[in-house]
Amino acid sequence: MAMAIRDFLVLLLFLLCAHFSFSLYEDQVGLMDWHQQYIGKVKHAVFHTQKTGRKRVLVSTEENVLASLDLRHGEIFWRHALGTNDVIDGLDIALGKYVITLSSDGSILRAWNLPDGQMVWESFLPGSKASKSILNVPKNLKTDRDDLILVFGNGCLHAVSSIDGETLWKKDFAGESIDVQHLILSPHDDIIYVAGFSGSSEFFVYQFRAKNGDLLKHNDAALPCGTSGELLSVSNDMLVILDDIRSKIVTINIGNGDINHNQKYISELIEDSSGQPAILPSKLPGMFALNLDSHIILLKLTNEGELAVVDKINSVAAISDALSISEGRHAFAFVQHGDNKVHLYVKDVNANDLNGDFLKENIVIDDQRGFIEKIFINNYVRTDRSYGFRALMVMEDHSLVLVQQGETVWSREDGLAAVVDVTASELPVEKEGVSVAKVEQNLFEWLKGHMLKLKGTLMIASPEDIAAIQAMRLRSSEKSKMTRDHNGFRKLLIVLTRAGKIFALHTGDGHVVWSVLLRNLRKSEACEHPVGINIYQWQVPHHHALDENPSVLVVGRCGSNLTASAVISFIDAYTGMELNAWNLPHTIAQVIQLPYTDSKEQRLHLIIDADKKAHLHPRTPEAIEILRHGFSNVYWYSVEVDNGIIRGHALKSNCIGEVVDEYCFVFRDLWSVVFPSESEKIIATVTRKSNEVVHTQAKVMADQDVMYKYISSNLLFVANVAPKARGEIGTATPEEAWLVVYIIDTVTGRILHRMTHQGCQGPVHAVFSENWVVYHYFNLRAHRYEMSVVEVYDQSRADNKDVWKLILGKHNLTSPVSSYSRPEVIAKSQSYFFTHSVKAMEVTSTVKGITSQQLLIGTIGDQVLALDKRYLDPRRTVNPSQAEKEEGIIPLTDSLPIISQSYITHSLKVEGLRRIITVPAKLESTSLVFAYGVDLFFTRIAPSRTYDSLTEDFNYALLLITIVALVAAIFVTWVLSERKELQDKWR
């Protein structure tokens, strides 16, 4: 009996412990992480709606992504991210089964299989002269005909086979000094017309035979005036362009290779023609559109070659290309905004007038999407044999919307593919008071869930039970609640996108809580090219002020250069309401977050302009008073990359000008570090996070020795390379390349550490934490990537090792740390080979800084690798002593290990990975990780495992059964023992 009970207990303990021994299973993916796929702002779109196969739309985007989208739901069938340097110039479909892309300034032509996106062929089209890229794919759906694909790029005309990508013939225009603007393939006689300019008034046209590239005719003519803008093709032999002062429309006829031109004053066609005219690039057969003073003028070329005004449309947001709907019949669409609706019109190009409409619809679209920037249309045949139309709209916030029959079919938030900056915000505290019904329902769900888990653990769960377990995990109400949790896992990620839109993403499942398109980051007359720069935490209420909502500060410019005027906005982090927005009268070069807050817990910020003035925000008397108390302790630095100079600054006094501004300050230069321009160029700088928490300054060594970390928030890491090594890898020889790294104190300008890596070059990616910095670079001599680590220690506290001094208080551990005290520091360093190229680097952060740290490395494969910081310990040796092994020192190897289970993205890819950020949770063991590029990825990791909590899928039911079984076993054992003892006494 005792043996049976013991076996039963062993079995129960095994089942209980087995629950902890498993790593991440497939059904656990999505419980602690989420992954969202995007494509970016659409540039080109081509519909494919043949009767056979799925209906789809092929798109290329500004993020250099080629994608096939489901026309019914907007989901991604397949996509390819071509890389930052492989810009897509053209997109089309050939032979009805291949997607053709032209990229890299017309030098790479690819064909992709339409159903699955597999590459069919790739052709490299060399050239020697920078030029406009043009792709011309014949509109032929017969798959048995080898149609030509015409490509002009890098000064050469290529004729490429659409079946295998072979270049059939090539014509080089590099020596002709001609700027080719158009390729026209005549469908009737297979003749190619190449049209362009030499200068602004000399017009050229070449005539080639499509079959073999023979030159049939070459003609040129001097136009009576200069030209400006792009040349537009109206038909197979008619082109239009504006003159150099934009007062006349020049029409050019190139029929039969001859050049005949005419010109017409715009004022003769349109009575009120004030404003700057521009020809829109929309392709309308026999017509073209002229944008004039917020009006669209549609002009038609008559058979006699004369221009005639067809229609004048007010306040047009966007106009589409023409769409062929039947033999010789075309339609086009345009949209207008008004009455909080979008008005969509589809008109017949071939009609004598445009008063009649194919389609007229009013569509309600969220005004936070902004204006419509582009529109693409597609037609279908209704059951009554009439024509219906669907429109794909690219919005101002870079989102994509498909509308049909006056309704939005689907929308995609593709603005999230261009995230500029991110900050985190806490959720509101949960209010007390929960209904009894809700408690009973939650209790029932809790019991049901754990019973299902128990069945799964005992391997008696049916397939339906397994599916129910997974569904219950994914729809967990705790995961996406809009309140804080005691572990700090639920937060808001406030992201700023390139379009000037703010999104609040819930860390539980990644859904959009709110979004707002900022008013002062929208294109307007006052701000023609708005650019969002950064987002900062502005107001972070704590427990004594929880009635206040947190808010964030968004900083932007009205242009990409430093001389553009600044704009700022204040956003409520809970609701997305824009609290305030200012167009500042000065520029913005730098934003300094000060370590001070006012009574409303608003963080003080200094905005540095290009005129070397500092502006204080918030602009309140209280903020002025707070700054005056810490006036002498405000330091910052600036980096002049082009000049190779780093400067340190401090506040000096109020600005002196015609208008007194007590919130404006001038500053003085404290120091400068000038790097020799002939030998060093700055390529990377990095500093510590301002909110990083360090648990202890002391580091206990293996021999019971103690070293003290040099902890300072004012340290800057600088990486310089040789001038010849600034380019791509391989542009310099090992003798011409070197990498020099510095650690500089930004208060005094003192160089604490300097080291040179001979034969090495960038790109350099680095991360700075506590007293150490890790950086990644390329070693030209070894032909491999390397990672180096530098740790800085404070020798001035080296005497604090005597226990009696610590007991008697005769130590300097509590003495203030000052950059002006010139402490003695030593640096320990080590280098290792690393397999991968790196896109981004970050380090985990926790709330108390106790947990071991991991490096988060964004690899060239767009995945995130977690690497234990112990592998980058400069004290590693080949044969560590027993004491060092006990301390956790890993034996030295020349390479850092790549463990496949250490990829926190699992098998997922964050396409176009640009940055990784970490946010501490309230649970010390856990760090929240957010990686973004074209895709978004979020997860939480525990570098030292979850030593301070049980996992979410811990089986409480099995634990309860185990305890009950143990109690029952103890009781049974006691009864049997008593019975045996009684029997022994009767003997």
N, C-alpha and C positions, 0 to 999 in steps of 0.2 A: 504493500500500500504506500509506504513512504517513498519507494522508488518511483511509483506512478505519479505521485504528487510532485516530486522533484522534476520529473520530465515535463510535467504540465507547466510548471513555473518557468522552466528553461524555455519552453516553446513560446509562452506569453512574452517573456522578456526579449526573446529574439524578434518577435513580430513588432514589439514596441520600438526596439532599437533600429530595426531595419528601416523604419520610416525616416530616420535621420541620415542613413547612409547613402541615399540616392542623391545624385546631383540634379541638374535641371533637365526635366523631361520635355518632350514635345508639347504635351498638354499643359505645361506650366508657362510656356512662352505667352506673353501678353498679360500675365498676372501682375508682374512688377514693372513691366516695360511696355512701351508702345512705339510704333514705327509708322510714319505717315509719308506717302510718296507724292511728290509734286513734279511739275514740269517747267514752271516759270511763265513769264509773259510771252504770249504767242506772237510770232512775227509773220509766219506763213501758215496757211491752212489749205488743205485739199480734201474734198469729200470723195468717198468711195462708197457708192450706194447701188451697186449692181444687184440684180435680182438674186444671184447666187452668192452665198457667203454672208458674213455678218456685215451690217452697215457700220461704217466707221469714218472717222475724220483723221487725217494725217496732219500733224503740226510740227513746226520747229519753233524754238523759243530763243529768247535772249540769253538764257542760261546754257545755250548750245546743246539742247536736248531735242532729240527726234523721238516722237511718240505716236502711237496709234491709240485713239480713244474710241470707246464704245459710244455710238451715236444715241443709244437708248438711255444709258445711265451715266455717261461721262467717265466710266472707269477706264483704267489703263490696260489695254491688251498687251502691249509691249512698249519698251522705250530704250533708248541708248543715249547716254551722256557722253558727248564727244570730247569734252575737255575745254579748259578755259582758252586755249590758243587755237582751237579748231572751230572757228566761227562759221555757222551755216549761212551761206549766201543765197541759196536757192533750193526749192523743193518742188517735186512734181511726180507724176506717176507715168511709167512707160509700159507699153504692151499689156496694160491692164493688170499686171501681176508684180511689177517691180516698183518700189519707192526709190526715186532718184534724188540724191542730195549732192550739192556742190558746196565745198567748204574750203577754209584756209586760203582766202583771197583767190579762189578759182583754181587752186592747185591740186585738190583731191576730189575725185568724183566717185561716188559709191552707189551701188544698187543693193537694196534690201528686199528680202522676200516679204510680200505684202501680208500674208496671213500670220506669220510667226516672228517676223523681224530679223531673221538670220541674214547675215551679209552674203550676197551672191557673188559680187565681184567688187574690186577696188582698183581704180586707175590713178596714177600720179601724173599730173600734167605740168611738166616743168616750163619755166619761162624766165626771162631775164629783166622784165620791166614791170614795175607796179602799175596796175590799171584797174579799171572797173571789172567786176565779175558778173558775167551774164550766162544764164542757163536757158536753153531753148529745147524743149522736149516736144516732138510732134504729137498731136492729139490723134493717135491711131490705136485702136483696140484689137487689131488683128495680130494674134500672137505668132503667126507664121511668117511675119514680115520683119526683116532686120532693119528697123528704122534707125536713123542717125540721131544721136544726141549732140547738139551743138553747144560748145562751151568756149567762152572767151575769158581769159584770165592771164595775168602776168605778161600781157602784151602778145599773146598767141591765140589763134583760133584753132580749136581742135574739133574734129569730127570723130565721135566715139560710137562704137557699136553698142546698142542697148542690150544685146544678148550676152556678150562676154566681156564688155568693157575694153575691147581692143581699140587702140587709136588707129583709125583708117587713114587719115591724112591730117596734116598740120600746116598752118600758115603763120609765119612769124612777122609781127608788125613792130617789133622793137626798134627797127631802124627807120621807121616811117614817120616818127614824131607826130603820130596821130592819136587822138584820144577817142577810142571807139566807144560809142554810146548805145548802139542798137544792133541787134541781129534780127533779120527778118527772113523767114523761109517761105518762099512762095509755094503754096500747096498745088499749084497747077502745073508748073514747069520745072519743079525741083531746082530752083535757083536761089542762092543765098545772097542777100544784100547785107553788107557791112557798112554802117554809116557812122560818121563821127566828125570831129573838128580838129583842125590844127590852129591853135590859138583860139580866139573867140569869134572869128568871122569867116575863116576859110573852111568850107564844108567839103567833105570827101565821101564818096560812095564806091565800094568795090562790089563786083558781081562775080560770084564763084559758082561752078557747077557742083551740086551737092554730091554727086556720085563719086567724083575723084578729086575735087578741090581745084580744078583748073580755073585760072583767072580768065573770065570772059570779057570783063570790061572794067575800066578804072576811070573815074571822072571826078573833077573837083570844080568848085565854083566859089567865088568871093561873094559873100552876102553883103548887102548894102549897109549893114550895121553890125555891131557886136552883139553877142548873145549872153544870156545869163540863165542859170537854172538847168534842169535836166531836159533832154530831148525826149519827147513823147511820141510813140507810134499810134496813129489814129486808125490806119488801115495798112494793107500790105505795101502801099506805095506812098502814103502821106504821113508826114511828120510835122509836129508843131513845136515851137519854142518861143520864149519871150526875148525881146531885145535887151541890150545891156542896161537901159534906164527903165525897163519894165513899162513902157508906154505903148508898145506895139506887139502884136502877135505875128510871128513869122511862120508861114506855112511853106513846106518844102515837098515837092513831088519828085520821087526818084523812080518813076515808072520807066522800065526798059533800061535802067542804068543812067538815064539822063537826069539832069538836075534843073528843075524849074522852081523858082521861089516867088513868093508874094508876101506882102505885109499889109497889116490893117491896124489902124489906131484903135485902141480899146475904147477911147472916148467916142468914136464913131459908132461903135456897137452898143455901148451902154452910156446912157445920158449922165447919170450920177456915178462917176468912176473914181471917186476919191479913195485913197488907201493904196497899199502896196499889193499888187496882184501877184498870184503864184499859180502855176498850173499844177493841179493835183495829179498824183501818179496813177489814179484809177484808170483801168483799161476798158474803154467803152467803144465798140466798133462804130466808126464814122462820127464819133462825138468825143468831146473832152470837157473836163470841168475846170473852171477858173475860180479860185478863191479870191474874193475881193471884198474887203471891209466887212467880214463876218457873213458875207453872202456867197452862195455858190451859183455861178453862172454856167449853165449848160449850153455849149455851142456846138453846132453841127456843120460839117463840111458838105456843101451841096455838090451835085454832079459837075457843076462848072468850076469847082474849086473855091467858091466863095464861102465866107463865114456867116452863119446866121444864128441868132440867139433863140434857143428853144425854150428855155425856162429860167426863171430866177427864183431861188429857194432861200429863205431866210433861216439863219441860225441852225445850220446843218452840223451835227456832231461828227458824222462819219459817212462815207460813201463807199460802196463796194465796187469790185470789178464786175464786168458784165458776165452773165451766165448764159450759156447756150441751152435753151429749153426745147428747141426743135430745129429742123432744117431751116437755116436762114433767119431764125428768130432768137432774140436775146433779151434778157431782163437784167436790171440792176436795182440795188436797194440803197436807201439812205435813211438815216434816223435823225430825229429832232427831240430835244428835251422841252417839256412844258407841262404845267399843271401837275407836277410830281409824278409824271408818267413819261414813258418813252414811246414816241410815235414812230412806227415803222412803216415805210412806204416801199413797195416794189412796183417798178414801172417798166413798160415795154420800150426798149431802145429803138425798135424799128417803127414805132408809131409816128404819125405825122406830127402829133403834139403829145405832150406828156400830161395832159389833163386827166386822162383815164388811168386807173390804178389796177395792176394785177392783184395787189393786196394792200390793205390799209388796216393796221392794228394798233391798239393802245395797250402797252404792257407796263405793269407795275414792277419796278425793280428797286431794290433797297438803295436809298440815296447815299448810304455809306460806301457804295461801290464807286461813286463818282460818275464822271462823264464816260461816254462810249468813245474809245479811241480808234478801233478798227471793227469792221463788220465783214463777214464772209457769208454768202448765201448758197443754198442748195435747194433744188426743187424735187417734187415727187408728184405722182398722179393720184388724185383722189378717186374714190369709188364712182363718182359721177363724171369721171374723165376730165375734170378741170384740174388746173395746176394749183398745187399747194407749195408753200415755201417754208423753210426753216432757216433761221439766222443764227450764226455763231458770233457773239460779241465779245471783244476784248475791252475790259473796263479800265478806268483810270487807276484803280487799285491793283491792277494786273490779274484780276480774277477773270474767269472764263464762264460765259453764260450762253446756254442754248435755248432759244425761244421758238415755239411753234404754236400756231393757232391762238395767239394772244396770251399764251401762258409760258412760264419758265419751266422747261423740261428738266434741266439740271444745271447746277453751277459748281464751279471748282474754285477754291481759295488759293490760286497759284501764286499770289503775292507772297505766300509763306516760303516760296523757293528762293527768295532774295532777302533773307533776314540780315539786318545791319548790326543790331545790338540787342542784348537781352538783360533783364534784371528780374529778380524774384520778389514776390510779395506774399505775405501771410494772408490766409483766409480769415473771415470773421469768426469770432468765438461762438460756439453753439449755445443758443439760448436754453434756459432751463424750462422743463415742462414738456412731458411726452405723454401722449394719450395711451390709455390702457390697451385699446385695440391694437395700437401699433406695437406695444411691448409684446402682446400675445402673438401677433403675427411674426415678429422678429424671433420670438422664442421657438415658434413652430418651425420656421425656416432654419433656425440654428440646429434644432434636433434632427430635422430631416437631412440637412447637409452632412452632419457628422455620422448619421446612420449610413448614408451613402458612402462616405469615406471609409467607414469600417468595413462595409461590404467589399470595397475596392482593395483594402489592405489584406483582407482574408481571401482575395481572389475569387469571390463568388458573385461579383457584380456582373450583370448582363450588359450587352452593348448599349441598351437604352439607359441603364444606370450610369455607365461611363460618360455617355453624352450629356446626361443631366448634371453630373459632377462638373464637367467642363463648362457647361452653360451657366451653372450657378456661380462658378468662380469668376467668370468674365463679367457677369451682370451684378457683381457684388455692389450693394448700395453704399457700403462704406467707402468704396474706392473713389467714387465720383461725387461725394457729398460736398456741398458748398460751405463747409465749416472746417475748422482746424481739427486735427486729430492729435492725440497725446504724444504720438511718435514723431510728428512733424513731417509726415510723408506727403500730406496734401497741401499744395501751395499753388499759387498762380505764377506762371511764367509770362511776364510782360515783354513782348517782342516788338521791335520797330523794324519795318520793312523798307525796302528801297523806294517804294511808291509813296512813303509818308503815311502809312496806315499802321495803327497800333492794334495788336491782338493780345487778348488774355487767354492763355491756354491752361487748362486744368492738368496738373501733373498726374492725376489718377488715370485718365484715359486719353488725354490730349485733345478733348473737345474744346471748341471755341466758346468761351464764356461770354465775351463781348468783343466788339471790334469797332474802331472809329477811324475815319479818314480825317486827318488833322486839317483844319481850315488853312492855316498859314504854311502848310507844306503842299498845297495844291497849286497847280500852275495858274498864274494870273498875270495881269499887266504889271503889278508891283513886284511880282516874284516869278520870272519866266522859267527859271530852271531850279526849282527847290530840291534840296538834298538833305535827307535826314542823316545826322551824324552819330549821336549817342543818346542813350536813355539812362537816367540816374534816379536813384531813390531820393525823393524830395522830403516827404513827411512819413515817418514810421512811428505811429502811436504805440505806446507800451501799455502795460496793464492799468496804469492810472489815468489813461486817456483813451480808452477803447471805444468811446462814442465817436471819435474822429476816424474817418476813413483814411487809409494810407494813400499817398499820391506819388506820382513820378514826374520827373522833369525831362522833357524831350527838347533836344537842341538840334538846330538845323541851320542851313545856309541857303541863300537865294543864288546859288551857283557853286561850282566845284572848286573854285580857287579861294585862297585865304582873303582876298579883297572883297568878297561878296558880303552883303549885309547879313546879320544874324536874325534868326527867328527862334522863339522858345514857346513851349506850351506846357501847361500843367494839367495832368490827367488824374482823375479819381481811379484808383486801382481796383475798386470793387464794382463800380458801375460803368466805367469808360467815359464818364462825362468830362468834357473839356472845361476845366474850371476857369482857365484864363489863357490868353494867347497874346504875345507881344511881337511886333516887328521892331527889333532893337535898332537904334541909330548908329550902331558901330558894328565892326566885324567881329569874328570869333576865330581865335587861333588855338585856344586851349581852355579847358574847364577844370578847375581845381576844386575838389571836394574837401572842405575844411572839417576838422574834427570837432565842430561846435554845432549845437542845436539851440533854438530859442525855446520860449515857453510853450509854443505850439508843437514842439518837436520837429520843426522844419530845419533841415540841414542847411548850413551856410555854404554857399558856392561863390567862387571867384571866376568870372569869365574874363579871360585875357584876350585883348584884341590885337590887331596887327600894328597898332600905333604905340605898343608898349604901355598900355593902360589896363588896370584891373578894375572890374565892375562887380560890386557886391550884390548878391541876391540871397534872401529876400530884401527888398528895398524898404526896410522898416527901421525906426530909431532903435529898437531893441537889438536888431542885428548889428547896427553900428557900435552900440555899446559893448556887445559881446566881442566883436572883432578888436576893439581898442584894448581890451584886457589881454588878448593874445597876439597883439599887433607884432611884437618883436619875435614871435615864434612861428611865423608863417613863412615857409620856404618852399620853393618849387624849382624845377629845372625845365629847360627847353632844349630840343635837339635840332640842330640845323644839319640835315643829312647831306645836302649838296655842298655845304662849306666845310663839313667835317668838324663841327664845333658843338660842344655841349656847354651850356651856361647855367649857372645857378643864380636865382633871383630872390629878393626879399622886398617887402613893402617899404616905401619911403615916406610918402605924404599924400595928402589929397591933391587932386588934379587942380591945376591953375588954368582958368580960361575965362571967356567972357561970361559964361553962365556957371554959377557955382553948383557943383554936384558933389554932395557929401558922400555919395556912394561910389565915387570914382577915385581911384588911387593911382599914383605913378609908382614905379618900382625901380630898384637899382640892381645892377649886376654885382654879385658877390665874388664870383670866380668864373673862370672859363677853362676848358680843356680843349686845346687845338691839336687835332691829329694831323700829321704830315700828309698833305694831299697827294704827294708823289709816291707814297708807299702804303697808305691806308685809306679805305673808304668804309663808312658806316653802313652796315646792312641789317643790323638787328639790335634792338634794345628791349629790355624787359625788367620789370621790378616786381616786388612782392605785392600781394593783395592787401589793400588797406584794412580789410576786416579779418585778416587771418589771425587765428588764435594759436598761441604756442603754450603748451602745457607746462613745460619745464625748460629752464635754460641749461641745466646740468645734463651731461651725458656720461654714464658710468661705463668705464672700459672693462675689458676682460680681466685685467690685473688689479681690479678694485680701484684703479685710478679714476679721476674725474676730470673731464674737460668741459669747458663752458662755451656754449654756442654764442657766437657774436650775433645778437638779435638786434636788428635795426630796421625800421620801416623806411629808412632813407637811402637804402642801397640800390644801385642801378647796375645792371649787367649790360655791357656793350660788346658787340662783336664787329670787328673790322676785317676786311680782306684786302688783298693787293688789288690795285686798279685793274689789272688784266684778268683778275679772277672774279669780277663782278657778274660776268655773263653766265651762260649755261655751263653745265658740267662738261669739261673737255675743251673749252675755249682757251684754256691756259695750260701750259706744261707744269709739271711739279716744281721745276726750278723758278717759275714765274708766279707761283701761287703760295700764299701763306695766310693763316687765320690768326688774328691777335684778339684775345679776349681781355676785358677789364672788369673789375668790380670797383665802382666809384661811390664815395659818400656824397650824396647830392646836397648836403648842407655846407660842407667845407670844400668840396671838390677834390678831396684827398683820394688818391688811387690806392686802394687797399691790396689789390692783387692784379698782376699782369702775367699773361702766359701766351706763348707763340706756338702754333702748330704749323710746322713747315710742310709744304706740299699739300695743303688742304684748302678747300674753298667752300662757299655756301651752295645752296641756301642754308641758313642757320635758323633752327627752331629751338627755343629755350623756354625753361620754366624756372621760376625763382620761388623758393619756399623756405621759411625759417632761416637757417644759416647756410643753405646750400643752393646751388644752381646746377641744372643739368641741361646740356645743349647738344644738338645733333648737327652733323656736317658731313662733308664728303672728303675722304682721303684719296688724293690722286695717286700717290705712290702705291698704296695697297689696292687701289681700284675698288674700294668698299666704303660703305657708310660707317661712321663712328659716332659714339655717344660718349661724352666726357662729363665728369662730375667734379665740382669744386665745393669743399666745405670749409667755412671760415670759423675759427675759434678765437675766443678772447683770452689772451694770456695774462691780462691784468688781474684776473680773478683766479689765477692758477694757485695762489697761496691758500685759498679757501678749501683745503683738503684735510686740515687738522680738526678732528672731532672736538677737541677741547676748545678751539677757537670758535667753533660753531655754537657750543654750549654756553660759553662765556660771552658770546655776542661780539667777539673781536674779529669781525669779518666785514667785507665790503659788498656783500650780496644785495643789501638794501640801498646802497648808494645810488644816486641817480645816474643814468647813462646819458652821456652827452657826446655829440660828434666832435666837439671842440676839445675833449679831454685827450685826444690822440692815443687811444688804447693800443697796446701791442696786440697784433693779430697774426695768426699763422693760418696757412691754407694747406689743406690736403687735397690731392687730386688724383684721378685715375681715368684711363680711357679704355673703351671696349669697342669691338666691332659690333655692328648692328645690321641685320639682314635687310630691313626695309627702308625705303624712302619715306619721309614723314611729311604730312600735311599740317598737323596741329599737335600741340602738346599741352597737357594740363596735369594738375596734381589733385588728388582727392582732398577734401576739407571736411572736418567734423567740428561739432559745436564746442568741444573742450580741447581739441588737439591732442587727445590721449592715444587714439587709435593709430596703428601703423599706417604709413602712407603708401599709396600706389601711384605710379605714373600712368596717365591715360594718354596713349599715343594713337593719333589718327594716321593710319598707314596709307600708302599709295593706292591700296585696294579699297579705300573708302570704308574701312572697318576701324573699330576702336579696340586697342589692345591694352589690357591692364598689366603693368609690370611692377612687381614688388620693388620698393625703393632699396631693399637689402641687396639686390643685385648690383646696385650702383653705389655701393659703399667703398670709399677710397681706401679703406683699411683691409680690404680683402687680400689674402695671400694664397699662394699655391698650397701650402701645408699649414693651415691654421692650427694653433695650439688647442689643447682640450678646453682651456678657459674661453678661448675665442669661439669654439664650437658651441659651448654652453650659452654664450652671449647671443648666438645666432648668426655669426659671420659665416658666409658661404665661401667655400674654396674658390680661388681665383681661376677663371677661364678667360680666354681671349675674346670670346663672343658672349653676347647676352642671349639667354634662351628665349625662344618663341614657342610658347605652349598653346596648342590649339584651343584648349579649354579656357584660356585666359582672355579670349575675345568676348567682351561684354555685349557686343552686337550679335553674337551667335553666328548664324549663317546669313544675317541681313547685311545690306550695304547702305551706307548713308551717302548717296550719290553726290558728288561735288562737295565733299566734306570740307568745311572752311574753319570751323572753330568748335572747341569743346569747353563747356563751363561746368563747374561743380558748385553745389549749394549744400551746406550742412543741414542735416535733419536734426530734430530734437534728440533723437536716439544717438548716443555717442558713437555707436559702432557703424552707423550708416551714413553714406554720402549720396546725394542725388546728382545724377549726371545727365546733362542735356547736350547733344551734339547736333549741329545743323549745317546744312549745305543746301543742295536742291531738296533733299529729304530732311525730315526731323526724326530724331530718335531720343527717347528718354528711358532711363532705368535707374534703379538704385542698387548700390553695391556695398558690401561690407568687407573691407580689406582684411580685417582680423576676424572675420565671421561674426555672426550675430550673438556675441557673448553676453549681451545684456537683455535679450528678449527671446521668446519662442517664435518660431516661424509662423506665418499666417495660416499655413495648411497643417499645423500641428493637430494631431488627432486626439482631441480631448475625450472623445467617446471611448477610444481604445485605452487611454490612460485610466479612465473611470472603471472600465471593465477589469483592467489589470489590478487596480486597487481592491475592487470587490472580490476578485478571485484570490488575491493574496490574503485578505481578511478571512474569506471562507476556508482557504487552505490552512491558515493558522488555527482557526476554530476546529476544523476536522482533525488536524494534527494533535491539538490539545485533547480532544475527546479520545482519540485513539491512544494517546499517551497515558491518559487517566485510566482507560480501560485496561491497558497492558500492565500498568502499575498495580491496579486492583487484583488482576489475575496473579501477578507475582506474589502478592501478599497472602493469597489463599493457598499457595503451594506449600 
